[in-house]
Amino acid sequence: MRYLLEGIRLPLNVDEAKIKQTVREHLGIGLRSFRYETIFKKVVYEPLTKKAHLEFAFAVETSAYIKDTSINFVTELEQEHYAKLALPNGVAVVGDDLKALLIAYLISKEGYHVTLFTSDSVLARKQRQQGAYIHFSSCKGKEAIEDLLISFLGEKVGLKGDLVPLSPVEFSSFVDRIIGEFTKNGGDLVHGATLVGSKLFLGRLKKVFYKVGEEQKEAKFDRIVMVDQGKSGSFYNSIKAKKTKSRYLLRLYIESRQKDAESVIYNDYSHLPAFYESKVVSAKSGNNIRIRYPFACASLANLSNIPVSPEPNLVMIPDRRRLINIMVLDADVTSGEDNYRSALSCCKRINLPGSIPCQKVSDFLLRKESFRLGNVKTTYSAGVYLDNFHSLLPVEVSDAVQSALLKVRSECPYLSSDAILTGVEGKVIPGEVYIPEKVSNIVKAYWNRSCEDLDLVHIVAFAFTSLDDFFGKVR
């Protein structure tokens, strides 16, 4: 039988003999009566003791009798089976990113003809430039996600608990492999296409109108899946769909020295997997700040189509020497779109094209301007200029970021006085869409509202959840 032994805490420099002895003690069996496999490992930092340890989960195979009934069996992955639908005219999927491709691929895998309409000439263009990462926060669950990733990435997926970066080249190859499987399943990919309208008759979809360049075409489908984040306005108007208000986020980055992180968290065991956590911190004002830290395998780059108009983005670069840790902070702009646009405009300098503002974290927390930088040098190659983020950001955002940073300093002790705050990237999260009931079984809209554009585990989970809804199954 195979058992799951989870939540095992061991020192950072633990050896195999110690691991085997610990497993034996937990199971109460002989040292030679089992085999084990590590399925989860992560570094856990304890702010109170200011020390770190490793947390493990093991799959243990043994024929011995296990007295402890609280130890669970390792669950085997069961194949998903969906009810067959009558879709002789096929399915149209609309979207420009990996989420749309995955949904199209998974539907085609079920034996249906799928046409994927993408307005860009290169599917997932921005994601290809950034790369991606894989991180499983738990030792169990999400087996279907892991299985799909392994099928395209093989051993690159690694242990659960690890933070596995994929460079832009690796991620682009991953996307191309999925496209290859999608077309092998009979799927069609139409580049440069935009849905512009539809024709309904007695609650049934008769025609779909779309443009490729300036040429308008039409086709017939049994179902349409919209993964376009609401961009196909003309089509939504044709079916009289309605949308709630969008959310506006400002994303900032904190860069600190990798050396500081290793000395505090790893006690110089720098070969260990990156310490990683994602959490929401509530400020006194009620604003929530989403924090993800630290990425030691990333740098900042301007991926704007207009080089002089900076949009700093996190880019995964696992093949580069790791010198800098980058934290990501997402803050809601509750005061509205005008303040959101104003903040982005304030962060641009006509005389410094492509540059972004920068401030030492210690100065930001003291609400004073920075006149020089310390030992931390930004990874942003297009250039930075010194400024005060309290004057650049809306008041509710700067106050919330300051409050959140004061809270996380105890959990992130390598945030030295030389750490720097850079940014700002704008994120618009569209509101919910309401499809009229008469066409709700024909048109399905799946919009990702989490702003997680580099997390492959999240993206695949989103695709599976959308697929469950498409086939009418509750996971």
C-alpha positions in Angstrom: 0.0 0.0 0.0 1.1 3.6 -0.6 0.6 6.1 2.3 0.9 9.9 2.4 3.0 11.2 5.2 2.8 15.0 5.2 3.8 18.0 7.3 7.2 16.5 8.3 9.5 19.2 9.5 13.3 18.6 9.2 16.5 20.8 9.4 17.8 22.5 6.2 20.8 20.3 6.0 19.0 17.0 6.6 20.5 13.9 5.0 18.9 10.7 3.7 19.6 8.6 6.8 17.8 11.2 9.0 14.8 11.2 6.5 14.5 7.4 6.6 14.7 7.3 10.4 12.0 10.0 10.7 9.6 8.2 8.3 10.2 4.9 10.2 9.3 6.7 13.5 6.1 8.2 12.2 4.9 4.9 10.7 6.1 2.7 13.5 7.6 0.1 11.1 11.0 -1.4 10.4 13.7 0.6 8.7 14.0 -1.9 5.8 10.2 -2.5 5.4 9.4 0.5 3.2 10.3 2.6 0.2 9.7 6.3 0.1 9.4 9.1 -2.5 9.6 12.8 -1.7 6.6 14.5 -3.3 6.7 17.9 -1.6 9.4 20.1 -0.2 9.6 23.7 0.7 11.5 26.1 2.9 9.5 27.5 5.8 10.7 30.6 7.7 9.6 31.1 11.3 9.6 34.9 12.1 9.4 34.2 15.9 12.5 32.0 16.1 14.1 33.7 13.1 15.1 30.3 11.7 14.1 28.3 8.7 13.3 24.6 8.2 12.2 22.2 5.5 8.7 20.9 5.3 8.3 17.5 3.5 5.6 15.2 2.3 6.4 11.6 1.4 4.7 8.8 -0.5 5.6 5.7 1.4 5.1 2.2 -0.1 5.0 -0.7 2.4 3.3 -4.0 3.1 3.6 -3.6 6.8 0.6 -2.9 9.0 0.2 0.8 9.9 -1.5 1.3 13.2 -1.9 5.1 12.9 -5.3 5.4 11.2 -4.9 9.2 10.7 -2.3 8.5 8.0 -4.1 8.6 4.6 -3.5 6.6 1.5 -2.0 8.2 -1.6 -4.9 8.8 -4.0 -4.5 7.8 -7.6 -5.4 10.2 -10.4 -8.8 9.2 -11.9 -9.5 10.0 -15.6 -12.1 12.7 -16.0 -15.1 11.7 -18.0 -17.6 14.3 -19.4 -21.0 13.7 -20.8 -21.1 13.8 -24.6 -22.7 16.8 -26.1 -24.3 17.1 -29.6 -22.1 19.7 -31.3 -22.1 18.9 -35.0 -21.0 22.4 -36.0 -18.2 22.5 -33.5 -17.1 25.0 -30.9 -15.5 28.5 -31.3 -13.1 29.7 -28.6 -12.0 33.4 -28.6 -8.9 34.6 -26.8 -5.3 35.7 -27.2 -3.6 33.9 -24.3 -2.6 30.5 -22.8 -6.0 30.2 -21.0 -7.9 30.3 -24.3 -5.5 27.8 -25.9 -5.8 25.4 -23.0 -9.6 25.5 -23.0 -9.6 25.0 -26.8 -7.1 22.1 -26.4 -9.1 20.4 -23.6 -12.4 20.6 -25.5 -10.7 19.2 -28.7 -9.2 16.4 -26.6 -12.8 15.3 -25.8 -13.4 14.7 -29.6 -15.0 18.0 -30.7 -14.0 20.2 -33.6 -12.7 23.5 -32.1 -11.8 26.7 -33.9 -9.6 29.1 -31.8 -9.9 32.8 -32.9 -7.1 35.0 -31.7 -6.8 38.7 -32.6 -3.0 38.6 -32.2 -0.7 37.2 -34.9 1.3 35.4 -32.1 -0.7 33.6 -29.5 0.2 34.5 -25.9 2.6 37.1 -27.1 3.1 38.9 -23.8 3.3 35.7 -21.8 5.9 34.3 -24.2 8.1 37.4 -23.5 7.7 37.0 -19.7 8.0 33.3 -19.2 6.2 31.6 -16.3 6.6 29.6 -13.1 5.2 26.5 -11.5 4.4 26.4 -7.8 2.2 23.9 -5.9 1.4 25.3 -2.5 0.1 22.0 -1.2 1.4 18.4 -1.3 -2.0 16.9 -2.3 -4.7 17.9 -4.7 -4.3 19.4 -8.2 -3.1 16.0 -9.5 -4.8 16.6 -12.9 -2.9 19.9 -13.2 0.4 18.3 -12.4 -0.4 15.5 -14.9 -1.1 17.9 -17.7 2.1 20.0 -17.0 4.2 16.8 -16.9 2.8 15.7 -20.2 4.2 18.8 -21.9 7.2 19.7 -19.7 8.4 16.3 -18.3 10.9 16.4 -15.5 11.0 20.2 -15.5 7.9 20.2 -13.3 9.9 18.9 -10.3 8.7 18.5 -6.8 5.6 20.0 -5.4 6.5 22.9 -3.1 9.4 24.0 -5.4 9.2 27.3 -7.3 10.2 26.3 -10.9 10.8 29.1 -13.3 10.4 28.8 -17.0 12.4 31.2 -19.2 10.6 33.0 -22.1 12.2 30.4 -24.5 11.0 27.4 -22.4 7.5 28.9 -22.0 7.2 29.7 -25.7 8.2 26.1 -26.5 5.5 24.9 -24.0 2.8 27.0 -25.8 3.9 25.6 -29.2 3.7 22.0 -28.0 0.1 22.6 -26.9 -0.7 24.2 -30.3 0.8 21.2 -31.9 -1.5 18.8 -29.9 -4.5 21.0 -30.5 -4.0 21.0 -34.3 -3.3 17.2 -34.1 -6.7 16.8 -32.5 -8.3 18.5 -35.6 -8.4 22.0 -34.1 -8.2 25.2 -36.3 -6.2 28.3 -35.3 -7.3 31.6 -36.9 -4.8 34.4 -36.3 -5.8 38.1 -36.6 -9.5 37.4 -36.1 -12.0 39.5 -34.3 -15.7 38.5 -33.5 -17.9 41.4 -34.6 -21.5 40.0 -34.3 -24.0 37.2 -34.4 -27.4 36.3 -35.8 -29.9 34.6 -33.5 -33.2 32.9 -34.4 -35.6 31.6 -31.8 -32.9 31.5 -29.2 -30.5 29.5 -31.4 -27.2 30.7 -32.9 -27.5 30.8 -36.7 -24.3 32.7 -37.7 -21.2 34.2 -36.2 -19.6 37.1 -38.0 -15.9 37.8 -37.6 -13.1 39.8 -39.3 -9.7 38.7 -40.5 -8.0 42.0 -41.3 -10.5 44.0 -43.2 -12.3 41.0 -44.6 -15.6 40.0 -42.9 -16.5 36.4 -42.8 -19.2 34.2 -41.3 -19.4 30.7 -39.8 -21.8 28.5 -37.8 -21.0 27.0 -34.4 -23.0 25.2 -31.8 -21.2 27.0 -28.9 -19.0 29.9 -28.4 -16.5 30.2 -25.5 -15.3 33.8 -24.8 -11.9 34.0 -23.1 -11.2 37.5 -24.3 -11.6 39.5 -21.1 -14.5 41.4 -22.7 -12.5 42.8 -25.6 -15.0 41.7 -28.3 -17.5 44.6 -27.6 -19.4 44.3 -30.9 -20.1 40.7 -30.3 -21.3 41.2 -26.7 -23.6 44.0 -27.9 -25.1 41.7 -30.6 -26.3 39.2 -27.9 -27.2 42.1 -25.4 -24.7 41.0 -22.7 -24.0 43.3 -19.8 -20.9 43.9 -17.7 -20.2 45.2 -14.2 -17.5 47.7 -13.4 -13.9 46.9 -13.8 -11.2 46.9 -11.0 -8.0 48.9 -11.4 -4.8 47.7 -9.8 -1.4 49.3 -9.6 1.5 46.8 -9.4 4.8 47.7 -7.7 8.0 45.7 -7.3 10.5 45.6 -4.5 14.0 44.5 -5.3 16.4 43.3 -2.6 19.7 41.4 -2.5 19.6 37.6 -2.9 22.6 37.5 -0.6 20.5 39.0 2.3 17.8 36.4 1.7 20.2 33.5 1.7 22.0 34.5 4.9 18.7 34.9 6.8 16.5 32.2 5.5 18.8 29.5 4.2 21.7 29.9 6.6 23.9 29.9 3.5 22.3 26.7 2.0 21.7 28.6 -1.2 21.1 25.5 -3.3 17.7 25.0 -1.6 14.5 25.9 -3.5 13.4 29.5 -3.3 11.4 30.6 -0.3 8.0 31.5 -1.7 4.7 32.8 -0.3 1.7 34.6 -1.6 -0.7 36.4 0.8 -3.1 39.3 1.1 -2.4 41.9 3.7 -5.2 44.2 4.9 -4.2 47.8 5.6 -5.8 50.0 8.2 -7.7 51.8 5.5 -9.4 48.6 4.5 -7.5 48.3 1.2 -6.0 44.9 0.5 -2.5 44.5 -0.8 -1.6 41.2 -2.6 2.0 40.3 -2.0 4.1 37.6 -3.7 7.7 37.1 -2.7 10.5 36.6 -3.4 11.3 35.7 -7.0 15.0 35.1 -7.2 14.9 33.9 -10.8 13.4 37.1 -12.4 14.2 40.6 -13.6 12.1 43.6 -14.6 11.7 44.5 -18.3 9.7 47.0 -20.4 7.4 44.9 -22.5 5.3 47.8 -23.8 4.7 47.9 -27.6 5.9 51.6 -27.4 9.4 51.5 -25.8 9.2 55.1 -24.6 6.0 54.3 -22.6 7.2 52.1 -19.8 5.2 49.1 -18.5 7.6 47.2 -16.2 6.9 43.5 -16.1 8.3 40.5 -14.3 10.3 38.3 -16.6 11.5 34.8 -15.5 15.2 34.1 -16.3 16.3 30.9 -14.6 19.5 30.7 -16.5 20.8 34.0 -15.1 23.0 34.3 -12.0 20.7 35.0 -9.1 21.6 38.2 -7.4 18.2 40.0 -6.7 15.0 39.0 -5.1 11.8 40.6 -6.4 8.6 41.0 -4.5 5.3 41.8 -6.3 2.7 44.1 -4.7 -0.8 44.6 -6.2 -2.9 47.4 -4.8 -6.5 48.3 -5.6 -7.3 51.8 -6.7 -10.6 52.3 -4.9 -10.8 56.0 -5.8 -11.7 55.2 -9.5 -10.3 55.0 -13.0 -9.3 58.7 -13.2 -6.9 58.3 -10.3 -5.6 55.1 -11.8 -4.8 56.8 -15.1 -3.4 59.8 -13.4 -0.9 57.6 -11.3 0.3 55.9 -14.5 0.8 59.2 -16.2 2.7 60.6 -13.2 5.2 57.8 -13.4 6.3 58.7 -16.9 8.9 61.3 -17.8 9.1 62.8 -21.3 12.8 63.6 -20.8 13.5 60.0 -19.6 11.8 57.7 -22.1 11.4 54.1 -20.9 12.5 54.9 -17.4 10.5 54.1 -14.2 10.4 55.7 -10.7 12.5 54.2 -7.9 12.8 54.8 -4.2 14.5 53.1 -1.2 12.0 51.2 0.9 13.4 52.6 4.1 12.8 56.2 2.7 9.3 55.2 1.5 8.4 54.0 5.0 9.6 57.2 6.5 7.8 59.3 3.8 10.9 61.0 2.7 12.6 61.3 -0.7 15.6 59.2 -1.8 18.7 61.1 -2.9 20.8 58.1 -3.7 20.6 54.3 -3.9 22.6 51.8 -1.8 23.9 48.3 -2.6 20.8 47.1 -4.4 20.9 47.8 -8.1 17.7 47.4 -10.1 17.4 44.7 -12.8 15.4 47.1 -14.9 17.7 47.8 -17.8 15.8 50.7 -19.4 16.7 53.0 -16.5 15.2 54.4 -13.2 14.9 57.8 -11.7 14.5 58.8 -8.0 11.1 59.9 -6.8 8.7 59.7 -3.9 5.9 57.1 -4.4 3.7 58.9 -1.8 3.5 61.8 -4.3 3.0 59.5 -7.4 0.4 57.1 -6.2 -3.2 57.8 -5.1 -3.3 58.4 -1.3 -5.2 55.2 -0.5 -2.7 53.2 -2.4 0.5 54.6 -1.0 -0.9 54.4 2.6 -2.0 50.8 2.1 1.4 49.8 0.6 3.2 51.5 3.5 0.9 49.7 6.1 1.4 46.3 4.4 5.2 46.6 4.2 5.4 47.4 7.9 3.4 44.2 8.6 5.5 41.9 6.4 9.0 43.2 7.5 9.1 40.7 10.3 8.3 37.8 7.9 10.7 39.2 5.3 13.7 40.2 7.3 16.1 40.5 4.3 14.2 43.7 3.3 17.2 45.8 4.2 17.4 49.5 4.2 18.9 49.3 0.7 15.9 47.5 -0.8 14.2 49.5 -3.5 10.6 50.1 -4.6 10.1 50.4 -8.4 7.1 50.4 -10.8 4.4 51.2 -11.7 2.5 48.7 -13.9 -1.2 49.1 -14.5 -3.6 46.1 -14.3 -7.3 46.3 -15.4 -9.5 43.4 -14.2 -12.8 43.4 -16.1 -16.1 43.1 -14.2 -18.4 40.1 -14.4 -20.3 39.5 -17.6 -24.0 38.6 -17.7 -25.1 36.6 -20.7 -28.8 36.8 -21.5 -30.6 33.6 -20.3 -31.9 32.8 -23.8 -28.3 32.3 -25.1 -26.6 31.3 -21.8 -26.3 27.6 -23.0 -24.8 28.7 -26.3 -22.3 31.5 -25.3 -20.0 30.9 -22.3 -17.8 33.7 -21.1 -14.8 32.8 -18.8 -12.8 35.8 -17.7 -9.8 35.5 -15.4 -10.1 38.1 -12.7 -7.1 37.2 -10.5 -4.3 39.0 -12.3 -2.1 35.9 -12.1 -0.5 35.9 -15.5 2.8 33.9 -14.8 1.5 31.2 -12.5 1.0 28.0 -14.7 -0.7 26.1 -11.9 -3.3 28.8 -11.6 -3.8 29.1 -15.4 -4.3 25.4 -15.8 -6.7 25.3 -12.8 -8.7 28.1 -14.5 -8.9 26.1 -17.7 -10.1 22.9 -15.9 -12.7 24.9 -13.9 -14.0 26.5 -17.1 -14.1 23.0 -18.8 -16.3 21.7 -15.9 -18.7 24.5 -16.4 -18.7 24.0 -20.2 -19.7 20.4 -19.8 -22.1 21.1 -16.9 -20.0 19.3 -14.3 -19.3 20.6 -10.8 -15.8 19.6 -9.7 
